[in-house]
């Protein structure tokens, strides 16, 4: 079977719609349920489940998983990084060692 790209190509409008829907679902949860979810997932790698470590890269604290090598950004951090020329090459050198 051919390798299919399962990630849809989303428009900005679709991304905004999904963000709004997710925030509505989250705010509709009881506070206790939101707290329990946070306890389960706070600073855990979404790929392998290991603990994430905050690593300072330029002026941004990036979440890094030293188990699987994943690098994760919080809301707004990508915009901070991409506003500077050469950010991608610099980030690749920094995290690849």
N, CA, C and O atoms as a Tinker XYZ file with bonds, in Angstrom:
   388  protein
     1  N      0.843000   -1.175000    0.000000    73     2
     2  CA     0.000000    0.000000    0.000000    64     1     3
     3  C      0.891000    1.242000    0.000000    63     2     4     5
     4  O      1.886000    1.293000    0.722000    81     3
     5  N      0.540000    2.228000   -0.798000    73     3     6
     6  CA     1.320000    3.458000   -0.889000    64     5     7
     7  C      1.194000    4.262000    0.395000    63     6     8     9
     8  O      0.157000    4.243000    1.058000    81     7
     9  N      2.252000    4.960000    0.728000    73     7    10
    10  CA     2.252000    5.816000    1.916000    64     9    11
    11  C      1.384000    7.029000    1.632000    63    10    12    13
    12  O      1.696000    7.818000    0.739000    81    11
    13  N      0.293000    7.189000    2.381000    73    11    14
    14  CA    -0.618000    8.303000    2.178000    64    13    15
    15  C     -0.350000    9.393000    3.194000    63    14    16    17
    16  O     -0.063000    9.113000    4.358000    81    15
    17  N     -0.443000   10.636000    2.753000    73    15    18
    18  CA    -0.304000   11.763000    3.654000    64    17    19
    19  C     -1.619000   11.942000    4.382000    63    18    20    21
    20  O     -2.613000   12.351000    3.782000    81    19
    21  N     -1.634000   11.638000    5.678000    73    19    22
    22  CA    -2.864000   11.691000    6.453000    64    21    23
    23  C     -3.125000   13.077000    7.033000    63    22    24    25
    24  O     -4.196000   13.323000    7.589000    81    23
    25  N     -2.167000   13.975000    6.910000    73    23    26
    26  CA    -2.342000   15.329000    7.425000    64    25    27
    27  C     -3.006000   16.175000    6.354000    63    26    28    29
    28  O     -2.449000   16.352000    5.271000    81    27
    29  N     -4.202000   16.706000    6.646000    73    27    30
    30  CA    -4.875000   17.509000    5.632000    64    29    31
    31  C     -4.172000   18.846000    5.427000    63    30    32    33
    32  O     -3.545000   19.376000    6.344000    81    31
    33  N     -4.282000   19.383000    4.220000    73    31    34
    34  CA    -3.746000   20.699000    3.924000    64    33    35
    35  C     -4.810000   21.707000    4.336000    63    34    36    37
    36  O     -5.783000   21.911000    3.609000    81    35
    37  N     -4.636000   22.338000    5.491000    73    35    38
    38  CA    -5.668000   23.191000    6.060000    64    37    39
    39  C     -5.474000   24.652000    5.686000    63    38    40    41
    40  O     -4.352000   25.159000    5.656000    81    39
    41  N     -6.581000   25.313000    5.405000    73    39    42
    42  CA    -6.542000   26.753000    5.155000    64    41    43
    43  C     -6.485000   27.480000    6.490000    63    42    44    45
    44  O     -6.739000   26.892000    7.542000    81    43
    45  N     -6.151000   28.755000    6.437000    73    43    46
    46  CA    -6.123000   29.553000    7.667000    64    45    47
    47  C     -7.496000   29.583000    8.322000    63    46    48    49
    48  O     -7.607000   29.557000    9.548000    81    47
    49  N     -8.542000   29.636000    7.503000    73    47    50
    50  CA    -9.896000   29.656000    8.047000    64    49    51
    51  C    -10.224000   28.353000    8.771000    63    50    52    53
    52  O    -10.859000   28.368000    9.825000    81    51
    53  N     -9.790000   27.228000    8.206000    73    51    54
    54  CA   -10.040000   25.929000    8.834000    64    53    55
    55  C     -9.252000   25.792000   10.130000    63    54    56    57
    56  O     -9.752000   25.238000   11.109000    81    55
    57  N     -8.034000   26.291000   10.138000    73    55    58
    58  CA    -7.229000   26.252000   11.355000    64    57    59
    59  C     -7.890000   27.098000   12.435000    63    58    60    61
    60  O     -7.987000   26.670000   13.586000    81    59
    61  N     -8.344000   28.291000   12.075000    73    59    62
    62  CA    -9.025000   29.168000   13.038000    64    61    63
    63  C    -10.297000   28.512000   13.564000    63    62    64    65
    64  O    -10.601000   28.601000   14.754000    81    63
    65  N    -11.035000   27.856000   12.678000    73    63    66
    66  CA   -12.264000   27.163000   13.080000    64    65    67
    67  C    -11.951000   26.034000   14.057000    63    66    68    69
    68  O    -12.630000   25.891000   15.075000    81    67
    69  N    -10.936000   25.235000   13.760000    73    67    70
    70  CA   -10.577000   24.118000   14.644000    64    69    71
    71  C    -10.065000   24.614000   15.996000    63    70    72    73
    72  O    -10.367000   24.020000   17.031000    81    71
    73  N     -9.286000   25.711000   15.989000    73    71    74
    74  CA    -8.801000   26.290000   17.239000    64    73    75
    75  C     -9.974000   26.760000   18.089000    63    74    76    77
    76  O    -10.022000   26.496000   19.291000    81    75
    77  N    -10.918000   27.456000   17.465000    73    75    78
    78  CA   -12.099000   27.955000   18.172000    64    77    79
    79  C    -12.922000   26.799000   18.755000    63    78    80    81
    80  O    -13.351000   26.862000   19.907000    81    79
    81  N    -13.142000   25.748000   17.961000    73    79    82
    82  CA   -13.905000   24.588000   18.432000    64    81    83
    83  C    -13.202000   23.889000   19.590000    63    82    84    85
    84  O    -13.850000   23.490000   20.558000    81    83
    85  N    -11.891000   23.738000   19.500000    73    83    86
    86  CA   -11.130000   23.083000   20.576000    64    85    87
    87  C    -11.212000   23.898000   21.858000    63    86    88    89
    88  O    -11.388000   23.341000   22.942000    81    87
    89  N    -11.084000   25.216000   21.738000    73    87    90
    90  CA   -11.170000   26.078000   22.920000    64    89    91
    91  C    -12.563000   26.040000   23.528000    63    90    92    93
    92  O    -12.706000   26.084000   24.750000    81    91
    93  N    -13.591000   25.958000   22.692000    73    91    94
    94  CA   -14.967000   25.858000   23.202000    64    93    95
    95  C    -15.169000   24.540000   23.953000    63    94    96    97
    96  O    -15.773000   24.515000   25.026000    81    95
    97  N    -14.652000   23.431000   23.374000    73    95    98
    98  CA   -14.764000   22.129000   24.058000    64    97    99
    99  C    -14.037000   22.168000   25.399000    63    98   100   101
   100  O    -14.540000   21.665000   26.403000    81    99
   101  N    -12.851000   22.770000   25.403000    73    99   102
   102  CA   -12.059000   22.832000   26.627000    64   101   103
   103  C    -12.753000   23.677000   27.692000    63   102   104   105
   104  O    -12.798000   23.293000   28.860000    81   103
   105  N    -13.289000   24.814000   27.292000    73   103   106
   106  CA   -13.946000   25.680000   28.279000    64   105   107
   107  C    -15.266000   25.091000   28.766000    63   106   108   109
   108  O    -15.745000   25.457000   29.839000    81   107
   109  N    -15.857000   24.184000   27.993000    73   107   110
   110  CA   -17.101000   23.544000   28.404000    64   109   111
   111  C    -16.868000   22.445000   29.446000    63   110   112   113
   112  O    -17.807000   22.000000   30.107000    81   111
   113  N    -15.609000   22.011000   29.588000    73   111   114
   114  CA   -15.285000   20.987000   30.591000    64   113   115
   115  C    -15.373000   21.589000   31.987000    63   114   116   117
   116  O    -15.198000   22.793000   32.175000    81   115
   117  N    -15.639000   20.749000   32.933000    73   115   118
   118  CA   -15.605000   21.176000   34.330000    64   117   119
   119  C    -14.155000   21.486000   34.703000    63   118   120   121
   120  O    -13.224000   20.886000   34.166000    81   119
   121  N    -13.977000   22.421000   35.622000    73   119   122
   122  CA   -12.631000   22.820000   36.042000    64   121   123
   123  C    -11.828000   21.624000   36.535000    63   122   124   125
   124  O    -10.630000   21.530000   36.267000    81   123
   125  N    -12.474000   20.716000   37.248000    73   123   126
   126  CA   -11.778000   19.533000   37.772000    64   125   127
   127  C    -11.263000   18.668000   36.622000    63   126   128   129
   128  O    -10.142000   18.161000   36.676000    81   127
   129  N    -12.077000   18.502000   35.590000    73   127   130
   130  CA   -11.670000   17.689000   34.444000    64   129   131
   131  C    -10.484000   18.346000   33.711000    63   130   132   133
   132  O     -9.555000   17.653000   33.297000    81   131
   133  N    -10.516000   19.678000   33.552000    73   131   134
   134  CA    -9.397000   20.392000   32.927000    64   133   135
   135  C     -8.120000   20.223000   33.750000    63   134   136   137
   136  O     -7.042000   20.018000   33.192000    81   135
   137  N     -8.242000   20.308000   35.079000    73   135   138
   138  CA    -7.081000   20.123000   35.953000    64   137   139
   139  C     -6.501000   18.723000   35.832000    63   138   140   141
   140  O     -5.282000   18.556000   35.811000    81   139
   141  N     -7.365000   17.717000   35.754000    73   139   142
   142  CA    -6.893000   16.332000   35.616000    64   141   143
   143  C     -6.170000   16.133000   34.289000    63   142   144   145
   144  O     -5.128000   15.478000   34.244000    81   143
   145  N     -6.709000   16.689000   33.212000    73   143   146
   146  CA    -6.036000   16.587000   31.913000    64   145   147
   147  C     -4.669000   17.244000   31.945000    63   146   148   149
   148  O     -3.699000   16.716000   31.401000    81   147
   149  N     -4.599000   18.406000   32.590000    73   147   150
   150  CA    -3.326000   19.107000   32.681000    64   149   151
   151  C     -2.307000   18.279000   33.454000    63   150   152   153
   152  O     -1.146000   18.190000   33.056000    81   151
   153  N     -2.739000   17.671000   34.560000    73   151   154
   154  CA    -1.830000   16.827000   35.355000    64   153   155
   155  C     -1.297000   15.660000   34.526000    63   154   156   157
   156  O     -0.126000   15.297000   34.643000    81   155
   157  N     -2.151000   15.075000   33.693000    73   155   158
   158  CA    -1.746000   13.932000   32.875000    64   157   159
   159  C     -0.762000   14.313000   31.778000    63   158   160   161
   160  O      0.147000   13.544000   31.466000    81   159
   161  N     -0.935000   15.492000   31.192000    73   159   162
   162  CA    -0.199000   15.836000   29.986000    64   161   163
   163  C      0.840000   16.938000   30.133000    63   162   164   165
   164  O      1.620000   17.155000   29.206000    81   163
   165  N      0.882000   17.640000   31.254000    73   163   166
   166  CA     1.776000   18.783000   31.406000    64   165   167
   167  C      3.228000   18.379000   31.224000    63   166   168   169
   168  O      3.731000   17.510000   31.936000    81   167
   169  N      3.895000   19.003000   30.279000    73   167   170
   170  CA     5.307000   18.783000   29.966000    64   169   171
   171  C      5.628000   17.318000   29.647000    63   170   172   173
   172  O      6.688000   16.805000   30.006000    81   171
   173  N      4.684000   16.660000   28.963000    73   171   174
   174  CA     4.908000   15.306000   28.453000    64   173   175
   175  C      4.967000   15.359000   26.930000    63   174   176   177
   176  O      4.179000   16.061000   26.296000    81   175
   177  N      5.875000   14.635000   26.365000    73   175   178
   178  CA     6.043000   14.597000   24.918000    64   177   179
   179  C      4.797000   13.998000   24.255000    63   178   180   181
   180  O      4.355000   12.916000   24.643000    81   179
   181  N      4.229000   14.686000   23.264000    73   179   182
   182  CA     3.057000   14.136000   22.583000    64   181   183
   183  C      3.389000   12.940000   21.701000    63   182   184   185
   184  O      2.490000   12.199000   21.303000    81   183
   185  N      4.659000   12.742000   21.390000    73   183   186
   186  CA     5.064000   11.634000   20.528000    64   185   187
   187  C      5.350000   10.358000   21.316000    63   186   188   189
   188  O      4.852000    9.288000   20.966000    81   187
   189  N      6.154000   10.467000   22.385000    73   187   190
   190  CA     6.563000    9.251000   23.102000    64   189   191
   191  C      6.123000    9.226000   24.563000    63   190   192   193
   192  O      6.234000    8.188000   25.215000    81   191
   193  N      5.626000   10.344000   25.092000    73   191   194
   194  CA     5.129000   10.381000   26.461000    64   193   195
   195  C      6.172000   10.693000   27.528000    63   194   196   197
   196  O      5.830000   10.818000   28.704000    81   195
   197  N      7.438000   10.820000   27.137000    73   195   198
   198  CA     8.490000   11.131000   28.108000    64   197   199
   199  C      8.382000   12.590000   28.562000    63   198   200   201
   200  O      7.619000   13.378000   28.002000    81   199
   201  N      9.152000   12.921000   29.570000    73   199   202
   202  CA     9.147000   14.290000   30.081000    64   201   203
   203  C      9.823000   15.242000   29.103000    63   202   204   205
   204  O     10.817000   14.897000   28.463000    81   203
   205  N      9.266000   16.448000   28.998000    73   203   206
   206  CA     9.860000   17.499000   28.196000    64   205   207
   207  C     10.711000   18.394000   29.086000    63   206   208   209
   208  O     10.434000   18.547000   30.276000    81   207
   209  N     11.742000   18.978000   28.501000    73   207   210
   210  CA    12.616000   19.901000   29.203000    64   209   211
   211  C     12.599000   21.225000   28.453000    63   210   212   213
   212  O     12.699000   21.254000   27.227000    81   211
   213  N     12.471000   22.330000   29.201000    73   211   214
   214  CA    12.549000   23.636000   28.566000    64   213   215
   215  C     14.002000   23.960000   28.259000    63   214   216   217
   216  O     14.866000   23.868000   29.131000    81   215
   217  N     14.265000   24.342000   27.005000    73   215   218
   218  CA    15.601000   24.684000   26.551000    64   217   219
   219  C     15.525000   26.090000   25.969000    63   218   220   221
   220  O     14.661000   26.375000   25.139000    81   219
   221  N     16.427000   26.969000   26.401000    73   219   222
   222  CA    16.451000   28.337000   25.892000    64   221   223
   223  C     17.089000   28.344000   24.514000    63   222   224   225
   224  O     18.247000   27.955000   24.360000    81   223
   225  N     16.336000   28.788000   23.509000    73   223   226
   226  CA    16.854000   28.960000   22.155000    64   225   227
   227  C     16.534000   30.378000   21.728000    63   226   228   229
   228  O     15.370000   30.739000   21.551000    81   227
   229  N     17.575000   31.180000   21.564000    73   227   230
   230  CA    17.420000   32.615000   21.348000    64   229   231
   231  C     16.604000   33.169000   22.506000    63   230   232   233
   232  O     16.982000   32.961000   23.659000    81   231
   233  N     15.516000   33.858000   22.253000    73   231   234
   234  CA    14.724000   34.447000   23.343000    64   233   235
   235  C     13.509000   33.591000   23.670000    63   234   236   237
   236  O     12.586000   34.059000   24.337000    81   235
   237  N     13.496000   32.343000   23.210000    73   235   238
   238  CA    12.319000   31.487000   23.348000    64   237   239
   239  C     12.667000   30.232000   24.137000    63   238   240   241
   240  O     13.692000   29.596000   23.890000    81   239
   241  N     11.808000   29.882000   25.084000    73   239   242
   242  CA    11.967000   28.611000   25.804000    64   241   243
   243  C     11.206000   27.542000   25.021000    63   242   244   245
   244  O      9.976000   27.536000   24.978000    81   243
   245  N     11.964000   26.646000   24.409000    73   243   246
   246  CA    11.431000   25.588000   23.566000    64   245   247
   247  C     11.350000   24.308000   24.393000    63   246   248   249
   248  O     12.232000   24.038000   25.208000    81   247
   249  N     10.295000   23.521000   24.188000    73   247   250
   250  CA    10.146000   22.248000   24.894000    64   249   251
   251  C     10.832000   21.152000   24.087000    63   250   252   253
   252  O     10.501000   20.932000   22.922000    81   251
   253  N     11.787000   20.468000   24.708000    73   251   254
   254  CA    12.605000   19.454000   24.036000    64   253   255
   255  C     12.451000   18.110000   24.720000    63   254   256   257
   256  O     12.516000   18.016000   25.946000    81   255
   257  N     12.246000   17.065000   23.922000    73   255   258
   258  CA    12.220000   15.698000   24.442000    64   257   259
   259  C     13.567000   15.069000   24.117000    63   258   260   261
   260  O     13.909000   14.893000   22.948000    81   259
   261  N     14.326000   14.734000   25.145000    73   259   262
   262  CA    15.633000   14.132000   24.933000    64   261   263
   263  C     15.533000   12.625000   24.686000    63   262   264   265
   264  O     16.539000   11.980000   24.393000    81   263
   265  N     14.326000   12.061000   24.803000    73   263   266
   266  CA    14.132000   10.639000   24.526000    64   265   267
   267  C     13.979000   10.385000   23.029000    63   266   268   269
   268  O     14.715000    9.582000   22.456000    81   267
   269  N     13.018000   11.072000   22.389000    73   267   270
   270  CA    12.765000   10.837000   20.961000    64   269   271
   271  C     13.326000   11.941000   20.073000    63   270   272   273
   272  O     13.346000   11.805000   18.850000    81   271
   273  N     13.782000   13.033000   20.685000    73   271   274
   274  CA    14.368000   14.121000   19.908000    64   273   275
   275  C     13.387000   15.183000   19.459000    63   274   276   277
   276  O     13.773000   16.117000   18.756000    81   275
   277  N     12.126000   15.064000   19.848000    73   275   278
   278  CA    11.115000   16.031000   19.443000    64   277   279
   279  C     11.368000   17.419000   20.013000    63   278   280   281
   280  O     11.911000   17.569000   21.107000    81   279
   281  N     10.968000   18.425000   19.256000    73   279   282
   282  CA    11.060000   19.817000   19.676000    64   281   283
   283  C      9.665000   20.405000   19.505000    63   282   284   285
   284  O      9.070000   20.291000   18.434000    81   283
   285  N      9.138000   21.034000   20.557000    73   283   286
   286  CA     7.762000   21.518000   20.548000    64   285   287
   287  C      7.697000   22.976000   20.956000    63   286   288   289
   288  O      8.416000   23.425000   21.849000    81   287
   289  N      6.820000   23.703000   20.282000    73   287   290
   290  CA     6.664000   25.127000   20.515000    64   289   291
   291  C      5.282000   25.421000   21.067000    63   290   292   293
   292  O      4.293000   24.827000   20.637000    81   291
   293  N      5.216000   26.337000   22.020000    73   291   294
   294  CA     3.935000   26.798000   22.533000    64   293   295
   295  C      3.374000   27.849000   21.583000    63   294   296   297
   296  O      4.073000   28.330000   20.691000    81   295
   297  N      2.118000   28.197000   21.781000    73   295   298
   298  CA     1.449000   29.177000   20.942000    64   297   299
   299  C      2.230000   30.485000   20.916000    63   298   300   301
   300  O      2.569000   31.035000   21.964000    81   299
   301  N      2.512000   30.978000   19.721000    73   299   302
   302  CA     3.218000   32.238000   19.549000    64   301   303
   303  C      4.727000   32.112000   19.436000    63   302   304   305
   304  O      5.390000   33.049000   18.992000    81   303
   305  N      5.289000   30.965000   19.830000    73   303   306
   306  CA     6.748000   30.823000   19.813000    64   305   307
   307  C      7.302000   30.683000   18.394000    63   306   308   309
   308  O      8.395000   31.173000   18.109000    81   307
   309  N      6.574000   30.032000   17.519000    73   307   310
   310  CA     7.040000   29.899000   16.138000    64   309   311
   311  C      7.153000   31.278000   15.489000    63   310   312   313
   312  O      8.117000   31.555000   14.776000    81   311
   313  N      6.172000   32.134000   15.738000    73   311   314
   314  CA     6.207000   33.483000   15.193000    64   313   315
   315  C      7.413000   34.263000   15.716000    63   314   316   317
   316  O      8.037000   35.019000   14.971000    81   315
   317  N      7.739000   34.081000   16.991000    73   315   318
   318  CA     8.917000   34.743000   17.557000    64   317   319
   319  C     10.198000   34.275000   16.871000    63   318   320   321
   320  O     11.079000   35.080000   16.571000    81   319
   321  N     10.292000   32.976000   16.627000    73   319   322
   322  CA    11.497000   32.429000   16.010000    64   321   323
   323  C     11.610000   32.809000   14.542000    63   322   324   325
   324  O     12.695000   33.162000   14.078000    81   323
   325  N     10.512000   32.743000   13.808000    73   323   326
   326  CA    10.572000   32.972000   12.364000    64   325   327
   327  C     10.723000   34.435000   11.991000    63   326   328   329
   328  O     10.940000   34.757000   10.823000    81   327
   329  N     10.612000   35.317000   12.955000    73   327   330
   330  CA    10.755000   36.743000   12.658000    64   329   331
   331  C     12.212000   37.147000   12.474000    63   330   332   333
   332  O     12.496000   38.289000   12.114000    81   331
   333  N     13.128000   36.230000   12.714000    73   331   334
   334  CA    14.555000   36.534000   12.601000    64   333   335
   335  C     15.171000   35.750000   11.438000    63   334   336   337
   336  O     14.924000   34.551000   11.311000    81   335
   337  N     15.966000   36.408000   10.589000    73   335   338
   338  CA    16.605000   35.711000    9.468000    64   337   339
   339  C     17.506000   34.580000    9.960000    63   338   340   341
   340  O     18.149000   34.687000   11.005000    81   339
   341  N     17.538000   33.505000    9.191000    73   339   342
   342  CA    18.409000   32.372000    9.505000    64   341   343
   343  C     17.949000   31.534000   10.675000    63   342   344   345
   344  O     18.724000   30.727000   11.188000    81   343
   345  N     16.708000   31.699000   11.118000    73   343   346
   346  CA    16.220000   31.008000   12.313000    64   345   347
   347  C     16.225000   29.497000   12.134000    63   346   348   349
   348  O     16.593000   28.765000   13.052000    81   347
   349  N     15.817000   29.022000   10.952000    73   347   350
   350  CA    15.685000   27.580000   10.765000    64   349   351
   351  C     17.042000   26.889000   10.794000    63   350   352   353
   352  O     17.215000   25.883000   11.481000    81   351
   353  N     17.989000   27.419000   10.059000    73   351   354
   354  CA    19.336000   26.826000   10.041000    64   353   355
   355  C     19.954000   26.855000   11.438000    63   354   356   357
   356  O     20.589000   25.894000   11.872000    81   355
   357  N     19.758000   27.966000   12.128000    73   355   358
   358  CA    20.282000   28.110000   13.492000    64   357   359
   359  C     19.650000   27.077000   14.422000    63   358   360   361
   360  O     20.337000   26.465000   15.240000    81   359
   361  N     18.361000   26.891000   14.292000    73   359   362
   362  CA    17.653000   25.920000   15.141000    64   361   363
   363  C     18.121000   24.497000   14.832000    63   362   364   365
   364  O     18.292000   23.691000   15.747000    81   363
   365  N     18.329000   24.183000   13.562000    73   363   366
   366  CA    18.804000   22.853000   13.191000    64   365   367
   367  C     20.193000   22.581000   13.798000    63   366   368   369
   368  O     20.439000   21.498000   14.330000    81   367
   369  N     21.080000   23.552000   13.716000    73   367   370
   370  CA    22.421000   23.369000   14.305000    64   369   371
   371  C     22.332000   23.213000   15.828000    63   370   372   373
   372  O     23.022000   22.374000   16.408000    81   371
   373  N     21.505000   24.000000   16.455000    73   371   374
   374  CA    21.373000   23.987000   17.910000    64   373   375
   375  C     20.869000   22.628000   18.416000    63   374   376   377
   376  O     21.429000   22.076000   19.364000    81   375
   377  N     19.829000   22.098000   17.797000    73   375   378
   378  CA    19.232000   20.868000   18.296000    64   377   379
   379  C     19.853000   19.599000   17.761000    63   378   380   381
   380  O     19.674000   18.538000   18.358000    81   379
   381  N     20.566000   19.667000   16.673000    73   379   382
   382  CA    21.246000   18.477000   16.155000    64   381   383
   383  C     22.625000   18.319000   16.762000    63   382   384   385
   384  O     23.202000   17.232000   16.733000    81   383
   385  N     23.149000   19.394000   17.308000    73   383   386
   386  CA    24.455000   19.335000   17.968000    64   385   387
   387  C     25.537000   19.381000   17.010000    63   386   388
   388  O     26.705000   19.341000   17.396000    81   387
